[in-house]
Amino acid sequence: MTADLSQLVKAYDVRGVVPDQWDETLAELFGAAFVQVTGADAIVTGHDMRPSSPGLSRAFARGAAARGVDVTEIGLCSTDQLYYASGAFDLAGAMFTASHNPARYNGIKMCRVGAAPVGQDTGLTEIRELVESWLDAGTETATAPPAAAPTATAQTPGTITQRDTLKDYAAHLRGLVDLTSIRPLKVVVDAGNGMGGHTVPTVFAGLPLTLVPMYFELDGTFPNHEANPLDPANIVDLQKRVREEGADLGIAFDGDADRCFVVDERGEPVSPSAITALVAARELAKHGGKGTVIHNLITSWSVPEVVREHGGTPVRTRVGHSFIKAEMAASGAIFGGEHSAHYYFQDFWNADTGMLAALHVLAALGGQEGTLSDLVAQYDRYAGSGEINSTVDDQGARLAAIRTAYEGREGITLDDLDGLTVTAADWWFNVRPSNTEPLLRLNAEARDEQTMQRIRDEALTIIRA
């Protein structure tokens, strides 16, 4: 293995191919660096079902314990279950998962006490630099002798203990959304062989739900389809099963089950923007019609409209969970949502949990007699393109070409909050560069399908020129 930490350490997490890009030796160093940078005196770790996850997680724990830090291992868990443990027990935490990435990948999502994120601007850069310095000094393990000064062991190593948190996690979520009095619902859940297969049976147990499970067997090789429901190809099985079963809805989770995707009774996808608006309305009702709701700049116009209609204050932010969580904390927001189906709750330490969003959808649907398609129609008001990726040679040049094409046109505004957003009275589109690939990502929306298609195609012509 040749460790290139510039490729391994991303904006929000650590992620790469095992063992080509990283292994248990490096995980141990990350454990030591994590506790040194955060100053934590106790941490919690958890991992998903990937074959490499238990070994990497245990190595990280060894590295932390060698620095005198006590480690609580909660074992197999979803990412939001790790956030629950961090928040409920006041511990910094590390989750071993590569989310929706293919089987050979693995990664670490780190947080401080109270599930506060550790990203590039909040400690991850320092962690990377510390590990790099140790590698340059020839240090191979966090339990190296004192001669390797940066990673010398503590006089008294920390303890490593195990704790099961699944029932406590489920009870906490169910305490936030009352499902006891809803009408009976039939729900198909596609866990994609990921951690939803671990959490859903416990969270749903005893509720008035008929559960039709799909791919609940924990298998980090993903034998049925990739655990990335954002790709339409990966929800085809769910859509078919919902129609076959005559179910009320279908829910798909990604690999680490921190995101949920919904299809209605017809098997049609429900946009994450519509789910964001629906949950925002419910959270605002719970808070007396007052509160701030965060949404990123490529969620639908429907979201801020619904928030205002229900007495709330919408706040627009950049794409990315570190920006959302920072704004949640700064503004005291009660809820936040992204186009990628990440949903953030003040009642969940401002962290994202797909399971809590799913419970809100079930409660909303089961609290009335109509279908899900009828229910979400009030929250899904515009025609959207979805995210369209284009490979380009020069991201800056293509963005400049779009700016040149639109600036100065009457009735059109441009802003640079995240990439370039072009807005008119009846439509908008945003173009953002990928941080890791030579791609531009286009999202467009309009008041009708014909206008959306025209604007989408016009922008793509410039992007792909």
C-alpha positions in Angstrom: 0.0 0.0 0.0 1.2 3.5 -0.9 -0.6 6.1 1.2 -1.5 9.2 -0.6 -3.5 11.1 2.0 -4.4 13.9 -0.5 -6.5 11.4 -2.4 -7.8 9.5 0.7 -8.9 12.5 2.9 -11.9 14.2 1.2 -13.8 17.3 2.2 -16.0 15.6 4.8 -14.5 12.2 5.4 -11.8 9.6 4.7 -12.6 7.4 1.8 -10.6 5.1 -0.5 -10.0 1.5 -1.7 -8.9 -1.1 0.8 -6.1 -2.3 0.9 -4.7 -0.3 -2.1 -5.1 3.2 -0.6 -5.4 2.4 3.1 -5.4 -0.4 5.6 -5.6 -1.2 9.3 -2.1 0.2 9.9 -3.2 3.6 8.6 -6.6 3.3 10.5 -4.6 3.0 13.7 -2.7 6.2 13.0 -6.0 7.9 12.2 -7.4 6.8 15.6 -4.4 8.4 17.4 -4.6 11.6 15.3 -8.3 11.9 15.8 -8.1 12.0 19.6 -5.1 14.3 19.5 -6.8 16.8 17.3 -10.2 16.7 18.9 -8.9 16.5 22.5 -11.4 13.7 23.2 -10.9 11.7 26.4 -13.5 9.1 25.3 -14.9 8.1 21.9 -17.5 5.8 20.3 -16.9 3.8 17.1 -19.2 1.8 14.8 -19.0 0.2 11.4 -21.1 -1.0 8.5 -21.3 -4.5 6.9 -18.3 -4.2 4.5 -15.8 -7.1 4.9 -13.0 -4.7 5.8 -15.0 -2.6 8.3 -14.6 -4.6 11.6 -10.8 -4.7 11.2 -10.4 -1.1 10.3 -12.7 0.0 13.2 -10.8 -2.1 15.7 -7.5 -0.7 14.5 -8.8 2.8 14.9 -9.9 1.9 18.5 -6.4 0.6 19.2 -4.8 3.8 18.0 -7.1 5.9 20.2 -6.7 3.6 23.3 -2.9 3.8 22.9 -3.3 7.6 23.6 -5.1 6.9 26.9 -8.6 7.3 25.5 -11.5 5.0 26.4 -13.3 3.6 23.4 -16.9 2.3 23.3 -17.5 0.0 20.3 -21.2 -0.2 19.2 -20.3 -2.6 16.3 -22.6 -3.0 13.4 -24.7 0.2 13.0 -26.1 2.8 10.6 -24.3 6.1 10.4 -27.2 7.9 12.1 -27.0 5.2 14.9 -23.4 6.3 15.5 -24.5 9.9 15.6 -27.2 8.9 18.1 -24.5 7.4 20.3 -22.3 10.5 20.0 -25.1 12.8 20.9 -26.7 10.7 23.7 -23.5 9.7 25.4 -21.5 13.0 24.8 -18.7 11.2 22.9 -16.7 12.1 19.9 -17.2 9.4 17.3 -16.0 7.6 14.2 -18.1 5.6 11.7 -16.5 3.1 9.4 -18.4 3.1 6.1 -18.0 4.1 2.4 -21.8 4.8 2.2 -23.0 4.0 -1.3 -19.5 3.3 -2.8 -18.6 -0.1 -4.3 -17.5 -3.0 -2.1 -13.7 -2.4 -2.3 -14.1 1.1 -0.7 -14.2 2.0 2.9 -14.0 5.2 4.9 -14.4 7.1 8.2 -17.0 9.7 9.0 -15.8 11.5 12.2 -17.6 13.7 14.6 -17.0 15.6 17.8 -19.2 15.4 20.9 -22.8 15.8 20.1 -22.4 14.6 16.5 -20.7 17.9 15.4 -19.1 17.1 12.1 -15.3 16.9 11.5 -14.6 18.2 8.0 -11.8 20.0 6.2 -12.4 23.2 8.1 -13.2 21.6 11.5 -10.2 19.3 12.1 -9.9 16.9 9.2 -7.1 18.8 7.6 -5.1 18.7 10.9 -5.8 15.0 11.3 -4.4 14.4 7.8 -1.3 16.5 8.4 -0.6 14.8 11.7 -0.8 11.3 10.1 1.4 12.5 7.2 4.0 13.8 9.6 4.0 10.4 11.4 4.4 8.5 8.1 7.2 10.8 7.1 8.9 10.1 10.4 8.7 6.4 9.7 6.0 5.7 12.3 4.0 2.6 11.4 1.7 2.1 14.3 0.1 4.3 17.0 1.6 2.0 19.6 5.1 2.6 18.5 7.8 3.1 21.2 8.6 6.6 22.5 11.4 7.1 19.9 8.6 7.7 17.4 7.6 10.7 19.5 4.4 11.9 17.8 2.7 8.5 18.5 4.2 7.5 21.8 1.8 5.5 23.9 0.1 7.0 27.0 1.3 5.9 30.4 -2.1 4.3 31.0 -3.8 3.0 27.8 -7.5 3.5 27.5 -10.1 0.7 27.7 -12.0 -0.8 24.8 -15.5 -1.9 25.7 -18.6 -3.0 23.7 -22.2 -1.6 24.0 -25.4 -2.4 22.0 -27.3 0.8 21.2 -29.8 -0.4 18.6 -32.9 -0.5 20.9 -32.0 2.8 22.5 -31.5 4.4 19.0 -34.9 3.0 17.9 -36.6 4.2 21.0 -35.2 7.7 20.6 -36.5 8.0 17.0 -39.9 6.7 17.9 -40.1 9.2 20.7 -39.8 12.0 18.2 -42.5 10.8 15.8 -45.8 9.2 17.0 -46.8 6.4 14.8 -49.0 4.5 17.3 -52.3 5.8 16.0 -51.7 5.8 12.2 -53.9 3.6 10.0 -52.3 0.3 8.9 -49.8 0.7 6.0 -48.0 -1.7 3.8 -44.5 -0.6 3.1 -41.8 -2.2 1.0 -38.2 -1.4 2.2 -35.2 -2.0 0.0 -32.1 -2.1 2.3 -29.7 -2.8 -0.6 -27.9 -5.3 1.6 -26.8 -2.4 3.7 -27.4 -1.2 7.2 -31.1 -0.6 6.8 -31.4 -4.4 7.0 -30.0 -4.1 10.5 -32.0 -1.1 11.8 -35.4 -1.3 10.1 -36.7 -4.4 11.9 -36.0 -2.9 15.3 -37.3 0.6 14.5 -40.5 -0.7 12.8 -41.2 -3.5 15.4 -44.7 -3.2 16.8 -45.9 -0.4 14.6 -49.1 -0.7 12.5 -47.0 -1.5 9.4 -46.9 -4.6 7.2 -43.2 -4.7 6.2 -42.1 -6.2 3.0 -38.3 -6.5 3.2 -36.0 -6.5 0.2 -32.3 -7.3 0.4 -32.1 -7.2 4.2 -29.2 -9.6 4.3 -26.1 -7.7 5.4 -23.6 -8.1 2.5 -20.9 -5.6 1.8 -20.3 -7.0 -1.6 -23.8 -5.7 -2.7 -24.9 -8.8 -4.7 -28.2 -7.3 -5.9 -27.5 -3.7 -6.8 -25.4 -0.8 -5.6 -26.6 0.7 -2.4 -27.1 4.1 -4.0 -30.8 4.9 -4.5 -29.9 8.3 -6.1 -29.2 6.3 -9.3 -32.6 5.4 -10.8 -31.2 2.0 -11.9 -31.0 1.0 -8.2 -34.6 1.5 -7.3 -36.1 -0.4 -10.2 -36.6 -3.5 -8.1 -38.3 -1.5 -5.4 -40.6 0.2 -7.8 -41.7 -3.2 -9.3 -42.2 -4.7 -5.9 -44.4 -1.8 -4.6 -46.7 -2.3 -7.6 -46.8 -6.1 -7.3 -47.6 -5.9 -3.6 -50.1 -3.1 -3.9 -48.1 -1.4 -1.2 -48.8 2.1 0.1 -45.2 3.2 -0.5 -41.6 2.0 -0.8 -38.5 3.2 1.0 -34.9 2.6 -0.1 -31.9 3.2 2.1 -28.3 3.7 1.0 -25.4 1.5 2.2 -25.0 3.2 5.7 -28.7 4.0 5.9 -28.3 7.7 6.6 -30.3 8.6 3.5 -33.8 7.5 2.6 -35.5 7.6 -0.8 -39.3 7.2 -1.2 -41.5 5.9 -4.0 -45.3 6.3 -4.0 -48.0 3.7 -4.4 -47.6 3.7 -8.2 -43.9 3.1 -7.9 -43.1 6.6 -8.9 -40.1 8.3 -7.2 -40.9 11.2 -4.8 -38.4 13.9 -5.0 -36.2 14.6 -2.0 -37.4 18.3 -2.3 -41.0 17.2 -1.8 -39.9 15.1 1.3 -38.0 18.1 2.6 -41.1 20.3 2.3 -43.4 17.7 3.8 -41.1 17.1 6.8 -40.5 20.9 7.2 -44.3 21.5 7.4 -44.5 18.8 10.2 -41.6 20.1 12.1 -42.9 23.7 12.0 -46.3 22.5 13.2 -44.5 20.8 16.1 -42.8 24.1 16.9 -45.9 26.2 16.8 -45.4 27.5 13.3 -42.2 29.1 14.1 -38.6 28.2 13.2 -35.8 28.3 10.7 -35.5 25.6 8.0 -32.3 25.1 6.0 -32.3 24.0 2.4 -29.5 23.9 -0.1 -29.6 26.0 -3.2 -30.6 23.2 -5.5 -33.7 22.0 -3.7 -36.9 23.0 -5.4 -38.6 26.4 -5.1 -41.4 24.4 -3.4 -39.3 24.1 -0.2 -39.0 27.8 0.8 -42.5 28.4 -0.4 -43.9 25.7 1.9 -41.7 26.9 4.8 -43.1 30.4 4.5 -46.7 29.2 4.1 -46.3 27.3 7.4 -44.9 30.3 9.3 -41.2 29.4 9.1 -38.1 31.1 7.8 -36.2 29.4 5.0 -32.4 29.8 4.8 -30.6 28.9 1.6 -27.1 27.4 1.9 -24.4 25.6 -0.1 -24.5 21.9 -1.0 -22.8 19.7 1.6 -23.5 18.4 5.0 -20.8 20.4 6.7 -22.4 23.6 5.5 -25.9 22.5 6.4 -24.9 21.4 9.9 -22.9 24.6 10.5 -25.9 26.7 9.4 -28.2 24.6 11.6 -26.1 25.3 14.6 -25.6 29.0 13.8 -29.3 29.7 13.2 -30.9 27.4 15.6 -32.8 25.8 12.8 -35.3 23.1 13.5 -34.8 21.1 10.3 -32.7 21.0 7.1 -32.9 19.1 3.8 -30.9 18.5 0.7 -31.6 17.3 -2.8 -29.5 14.2 -2.1 -32.0 12.9 0.5 -30.0 14.0 3.6 -32.3 15.2 6.3 -31.1 17.1 9.4 -33.0 17.5 12.6 -32.5 19.8 15.6 -33.9 17.0 17.8 -31.2 14.7 16.5 -28.2 16.9 17.4 -28.5 18.7 14.0 -27.3 15.5 12.4 -28.7 13.7 9.4 -30.9 10.7 9.7 -32.8 9.0 6.9 -34.7 6.8 9.4 -36.3 9.8 11.1 -37.4 11.3 7.8 -38.9 7.9 6.8 -40.9 7.9 10.1 -42.2 11.4 9.3 -43.4 10.2 5.9 -45.1 7.2 7.4 -46.8 9.3 10.0 -48.0 11.9 7.5 -49.4 9.2 5.2 -50.9 7.1 7.9 -52.5 10.1 9.5 -54.9 10.7 6.6 -56.8 8.5 4.1 -55.3 9.6 0.8 -52.5 8.1 -1.3 -48.9 9.2 -1.0 -49.0 10.6 -4.6 -52.0 12.8 -3.6 -50.3 13.8 -0.3 -47.0 14.9 -1.9 -48.6 16.7 -4.8 -49.0 19.8 -2.7 -45.2 19.8 -2.0 -44.1 19.0 -5.6 -45.0 22.0 -7.6 -42.4 22.4 -10.3 -40.7 20.5 -13.1 -37.1 19.5 -12.2 -34.3 18.1 -14.3 -32.6 16.1 -11.6 -28.8 16.3 -11.4 -27.0 15.9 -14.8 -23.3 15.4 -14.9 -21.1 16.5 -17.8 -17.4 15.8 -18.2 -15.5 18.9 -19.2 -11.9 19.8 -19.8 -12.0 23.2 -18.1 -14.6 23.8 -15.4 -13.8 27.5 -15.0 -14.0 28.2 -18.7 -17.4 26.5 -19.0 -18.8 28.4 -16.1 -17.4 31.6 -17.6 -19.2 30.8 -20.8 -22.5 30.4 -19.0 -22.0 33.7 -17.2 -21.3 35.4 -20.5 -24.4 33.9 -22.1 -26.8 35.1 -19.4 -25.4 38.1 -17.6 -27.0 41.3 -18.7 -30.2 39.7 -19.9 -33.3 41.5 -18.7 -35.0 39.8 -15.7 -32.2 37.4 -15.0 -30.0 37.4 -11.9 -26.8 35.5 -11.2 -25.3 34.4 -7.9 -22.1 32.6 -6.9 -23.0 31.0 -3.6 -22.1 27.5 -4.9 -21.0 27.3 -8.5 -23.3 29.6 -10.6 -27.0 30.0 -10.2 -29.0 31.7 -13.0 -32.6 32.7 -12.0 -35.5 34.1 -14.0 -39.1 34.7 -13.1 -40.2 31.2 -14.3 -37.1 29.1 -14.0 -33.6 28.7 -12.5 -30.6 26.5 -13.0 -27.4 25.9 -11.1 -24.1 24.6 -12.4 -21.5 23.4 -9.8 -18.1 21.9 -10.3 -17.2 18.6 -8.7 -14.4 18.8 -6.2 -13.1 15.4 -7.1 -13.8 14.8 -10.8 -13.6 16.9 -14.0 -17.4 17.3 -13.9 -20.0 20.1 -14.0 -23.3 19.2 -12.3 -26.4 20.9 -13.7 -29.8 21.2 -11.9 -32.7 23.0 -13.5 -36.3 23.8 -12.5 -39.2 25.6 -14.1 -42.9 26.2 -13.6 -43.7 23.8 -16.4 -42.0 20.8 -18.1 -41.6 22.4 -21.5 -39.7 25.4 -20.1 -37.6 23.2 -17.9 -36.5 21.1 -20.9 -35.7 24.2 -22.9 -33.6 25.8 -20.2 -31.9 22.4 -19.4 -30.9 21.9 -23.0 -29.8 25.4 -23.5 -27.4 25.2 -20.5 -26.1 21.7 -21.5 -25.3 23.0 -25.0 -23.0 25.7 -23.4 -21.5 23.3 -20.9 -20.7 20.6 -23.5 -19.6 23.0 -26.3 
